[in-house]
């Protein structure tokens, strides 16, 4: 029963963890993911010319933001510092179980400053919060805020990255509150890139994903949802 809600925790209704589990293997060279629907919703709204205050208030009304967060800086910090490291650890440990495992506490983060938020607000059209897990180090990325972490041979980086910095990002970026995962296989993607996306936040998609997890567990132990 500990796996009920597992998929909902990492990816909401997108079921990206299930997709990754089916494709995991030595052929994977890099992963890029949008794992926080709230941040994506905010920056998608900003890229469409909406104000930061307006779009953040909407995320609160729709139930996408943490209830204790009040102003835009608090909302973004709670998602970027509290939520993203946990989902990054889940993502990494799922596709790479034989290597060094990580926890959210292993990832060192710091609060986004007001000056950084102002810059992000101005450049929102060109930035999204992206988590990357790669075998080759990403080098000097055009990124605001975020974190870096080394786990065995894998390089983990995250932050508000410039979407034109990597051609793969153009395939990755979802709209609205969606989450997305891009898997690149083979050297330089020679064996293809694969993308899955879907609703990443909100009570509806999350509940549906939890029900699907529960049904899968019941099937594994010999029960049927129609019994």
Secondary structure by P-SEA (a helix, b strand, c coil): ccccccccccccccaaaaaaaacccccccbbbbbccaaaaaaaaaaaacccaaaaaaaaaaacccccccccaaaaaaaaacccaaaaaaaaaaaacccccccccccbbbbcccaaaaaaaaaacccccbbbbbccccccccccccccccccccbbbbbccccccccaaaaaccccccccbbbbbcccccccbbbbbbcccccaaaaaaaaaaaaaaaaaaacccccc
